[in-house]
Amino acid sequence: MNSIYNIIILLIQLIHIIYIVLIVVSIPMLIIKEPFWVWVPVNGWLVHHIGSINKSDCPLTHLENIIRKKANKPTVNTFTESVINRIRGN
């Protein structure tokens, strides 16, 4: 049963990585493809979202912590902490 939880945690982390990459890629794409009055406010919102979001409010981190509790693993506060724990083998 623990291996199923490990697979679910890995999938959540993969979704998190894809989400971050898409946001980072979307910033220059908006500048290239959209007019100035569209990309300035949208990029402002994206940069704000990336930089100042309350990390504990992230739904993916919250979901990962629920699964971690079921797998008797320590909970994490941020996505980065989650990846570091995976590298360490926790």
Buried (B, 14 or more C-beta within 10 A) or exposed (E): EEEEBBEBBEEBBEEBEEEEEEEEEBBEEBBEEEEEEEBEEBBEEBEEEEEEEEEEEBEBBEBBBEBBEBBEBEBBEEBEBBBEBBEEEE
